[in-house]
Amino acid sequence: MSHNKIVFVTGNANKLKEVQLLLKGIKYELVNEPLDLDELQESKLESIAISKVKQATSQLGAGVPVFVEDTALCFNAMNGLPGAYIKWFVKEMGIDNIYKMLTGFEDKTAKAITTIAYSDAMGKIHVFQGITEGTIVEPQGPRTFGWDSLFKPNDGVGLTYAQMDKEEKNKISQRARAFFKLKEYLEQQ
Amino acid sequence: MSHNKIVFVTGNANKLKEVQLLLKGIKYELVNEPLDLDELQESKLESIAISKVKQATSQLGAGVPVFVEDTALCFNAMNGLPGAYIKWFVKEMGIDNIYKMLTGFEDKTAKAITTIAYSDAMGKIHVFQGITEGTIVEPQGPRTFGWDSLFKPNDGVGLTYAQMDKEEKNKISQRARAFFKLKEYLEQQ
C-alpha cells in the first residue's frame, strides 16, 4: 500500500462516504478496511480506541496509516455511563428504555464524544476527540440512526440529531469536531 | 507446572480462598495467577469468559489447566444489561445511583450470573454458569462488597446478599452454583 493512502477501519459504506466528506481536501486517499476488531471494556474512551488501532496496525502491517473511531454517549447523572457501551444499550434495550433509565435522575444532560485513534506510517498513535454537550430527551424524530432521536445538542436549534438535516448536524456534531481535528493534523504533516 | 495443579486467574487472595473452599475435595491443587487479561465488550457472557481464558492460556503456555470467572448482574427490565458491565457501573456511579436507573421501570427483577471458562490440559474450553434470580432493591446492609447490598435473591430469606452471612449466601449464590458445576465436572475426570 502506498504512503498516500490512509485506511479507515469500517465495513459500512455510508460511514466511509460521510468521513470522506468530513476529510475532504486532505492529501491522502481515504480507503476502508472492514477489519474485525475487539473492543475492550474500559471507561477511558482513549484506551478503547488505542487498543483498536493497535489491532488494526497488527492486521494491516506496520507502515500503513490507519484510524478507527468510536462514539460514546455519556450521561452526566451516570458519571459518564453508558459511554462507549451505548451501542449495546441501543441494541439490547431499544431507544425508549434508554430514556427511561434517567427517570430517577433530575440531571438529563449528556456529552456525546467521538474518539479517533490514528496510527501514522511510523506507528505513532495520535488521539483526537470531539465533544458535543446536550440533553437526553424522549425520542423525537426518526429512530433509524442509533441514539440520534434521544440527543438534543445545546448548540442546535432545539431539535434532536434525528430531526436535524445532515448539514446542520455536521456543523456541531462531536463526530464532525473530532474529524475536524484529525483533518487539521493531517494537513500540517 | 505439574498436571495436578489448576490455575485460577485472580490477584485477589480473598477470592482465591473462597474458591478453594467452593472447590474443596477436588484432586487438583488450586493455585492463582494474577494475570492481566483484557475484557471484551460483548453481551454474550460466555464470549467474554472464553476470550479471557484463551488469553490466560496463551500467557501461561499450553497444557496448563486454567479457569477464569466473571459475574454479571442482568436487569430484566433492561434486557440483561448492565450485565457484565455492572462492575463499571458500581465503580463509576456508586450503588445508590445504580438503583435509581430502575426508577422508570416497574420490573425490578434481575439475574445474577457467574460464568466460568475452564481450559483443560488439552486446551479444550468448558463453560459453566450459575444463575440466581432476585430483585434489585434500595441498598440494604454493608456496601463493602460490589453490588451485594442491591440484590435480594428469591431463594433467600428476604435479605440482600450483603445482609446474609457467607454460609447462607454460598448455598444459593450464582457463584457457588457455577463452581459446583465446575467441581462436579472436575470430579468426573
Chai-1 contact restraints between the chains, C-beta under 6 A:
chainA,res_idxA,chainB,res_idxB,connection_type,confidence,min_distance_angstrom,max_distance_angstrom,comment,restraint_id
A,D38,B,L40,contact,1.0,0.0,6.0,A-B,restraint_1
A,E39,B,Q41,contact,1.0,0.0,6.0,A-B,restraint_2
A,L40,B,D38,contact,1.0,0.0,6.0,A-B,restraint_3
A,Q41,B,E39,contact,1.0,0.0,6.0,A-B,restraint_4
A,Q41,B,Q41,contact,1.0,0.0,6.0,A-B,restraint_5
A,S43,B,W88,contact,1.0,0.0,6.0,A-B,restraint_6
A,S43,B,E92,contact,1.0,0.0,6.0,A-B,restraint_7
A,M78,B,M93,contact,1.0,0.0,6.0,A-B,restraint_8
A,N79,B,E92,contact,1.0,0.0,6.0,A-B,restraint_9
A,N79,B,M93,contact,1.0,0.0,6.0,A-B,restraint_10
A,L81,B,E92,contact,1.0,0.0,6.0,A-B,restraint_11
A,Y85,B,Y85,contact,1.0,0.0,6.0,A-B,restraint_12
A,W88,B,S43,contact,1.0,0.0,6.0,A-B,restraint_13
A,E92,B,S43,contact,1.0,0.0,6.0,A-B,restraint_14
A,E92,B,N79,contact,1.0,0.0,6.0,A-B,restraint_15
A,E92,B,L81,contact,1.0,0.0,6.0,A-B,restraint_16
A,M93,B,M78,contact,1.0,0.0,6.0,A-B,restraint_17
A,M93,B,N79,contact,1.0,0.0,6.0,A-B,restraint_18
A,K100,B,G104,contact,1.0,0.0,6.0,A-B,restraint_19
A,M101,B,M101,contact,1.0,0.0,6.0,A-B,restraint_20
A,T103,B,T103,contact,1.0,0.0,6.0,A-B,restraint_21
A,T103,B,G104,contact,1.0,0.0,6.0,A-B,restraint_22
A,G104,B,K100,contact,1.0,0.0,6.0,A-B,restraint_23
A,G104,B,T103,contact,1.0,0.0,6.0,A-B,restraint_24
